[in-house]
Amino acid sequence: MTVDVGRLVGRQGEATQSSDGWCPRGVLPNIVLVSETRRAVMPAKLAGKTWAAEMGRSKARFTYHSDTRMTFEVVDGAGLAADGHIETVDVQIAEIRPDVFLASWQEADGTTVVHVADLSRQRVHATIAPDDRLFTPVGTFTAPPEQAQS
C-alpha cells in the first residue's frame, strides 16, 4: 500500500483515508501530516548545505541540493558500504517538527535508507535496509564548522 503523507493525517487507532483507500484502525500508528508550510522551511535548513553523520564506526557526508535531490559520500563504510562511494539520489524530505527532518531514499543498488535528523540536538537515527538485512544506527549529525553559522 502506498501512503501519500502530504495529504494524510492519522492518529493512533483511527481509520484513515490514503491515496488508495481506507486503512483500518491501528494500521498506521503515529503518522503525522507534514504541512506544505513546513516543507517550505526545509530548504533554508538543509538545501545547499553538507552535513556529517557519524553512526558508530561509519561516517558519511550528505549534501542536500534541494528538497528532492541529495548526494551522499561514504567516508568510512564500516564494512556496510565501500569507503569513498559517492551517489546522488532522489530524496523525500519532510520536517516532522521544528528542526527534525525525516529523509528517505533508495540507492542504485536497491538499499533503502530512512534518516530522522534532529538538527538542534545534532542526532541522527537511521534505518538502512540492504538486501534482506536491516541496520538501525544512531549517531551525530552536524554541519561542518564553516556552515554552522548559516
N, C-alpha and C positions, 0 to 999 in steps of 0.2 A: 504494500500500500504506500502511495506517495502522499506526503502531507505538505501542504503549502503553508509554511509558518508565517508568511507575510499576510495571511488572511485568517489564520486560525487562532482562536482563543480557547484555551481549555483549562479547566481547573480539575484537580484530582477528584475522580469519582463522577464527573459529569459526562453525559453523552455530548459529542462534539461533531460538527459537520466539517469534513475535509473536502478536498477537491474531487475525490472520487466516492463520496458517500458519507454515511454516518459511522462514527467509531463508537463502539459500545462503551458503556460506563466502565471506567477503570483502565481502559486500554492505553490511554495517553496521559499518564500522570505527570503533573508539573510542567506542562508545555506552556510557554509564555509567549504572548504576541509581542513581536518586535515592531514597534510603530515606524512609519516612514520618517518621522521626526528623529528618532534615534538613529536610523540608518544614515541620515544626512550628517550627523555629528561624526560618524566614523572616519571620514577622510581626514579631518583635522587631527585626529588622534593617531592614526596608523598610516594612511596613504602617504607615499613618498618617503617613508622612514624605514630604517632597518632595525630590527630587534634581535637580541641574542638570547637564546634559550640554552640552559644547562639543566639536563634531567639525568641525574646520576652521572654515569661516565660519558653519556652522549652530549654533544654540543652542536648547535645549528644556528644559522642566521636566517631571518625571514625579512625580505624586503617587500613591502606592500605597495604595489604600483597604483592600485585603485581598490575599490571595494569588491572587485571581481577578479583581479589578477595579482599573483604573488610569486616571487622567486624565493626558493629556499636553497641554502647551501649547507651540506653536512660537513661540519668542521671535524668532528670525531663521531663516527657512527657506532662506536662501541660494539661492533660485530653485527649490528642490525642493518646498517647501510654502509655503503662504501665511502670512506673518507674522501672529501673533495667533490662529491656528487653535487651537481647544481641542476635545478629543474625549475621551469616556470609553469605554473598550473593555474587553472580556473579555480577560484576560491569563493565560497559563500561565507559572508561575514555578517554578524548581527551583534549589536550592542544589547546585552540582556539586562544590564543595569549600568549606571554611570561607571565608566572605566573598566567594565568587564565585557569582553568580547568572545563570542563563540565563532570559531572559524573551522570550516571543513573543506576537504578537497580529496581528489583521487589522483594518485601519481601514475606515471606512464606504465609502471609495472603492475598496476592494479591495487597497490596498497591504498587503503582508505585511512585518512587521518582526521581526527577531530581534536581541536585545542580549545580550552577555555583559558583565556589570558586575563589576569587581573592586573591592570597597569598600575593602580595605586599601591597594591601590595607586592608588585613585581613577582608574581607567581604564575605558573602555567600548569595546567592539568591536561594531559593528553590521553587519547586512546588511539593506538596505532594497530591496524589490522592488515598485516601482510599474509597472503595465503590463508591458511587455516589457523594462524596464531593470533594472539591478542596481547598487546602490551599496554600498560597504563602508567606511564612515568609521570612524575611530578617534579617540578623544579623552579628555577628562577627565569624571569622574562624581563630583560632590561634593555633600555635604549643605550647605544654607545654614548659615552660622555659628551661628545660634540653635539648630539641631538637632544640630550636630556633637558636642555633649557627651552627647546621649542615646543 
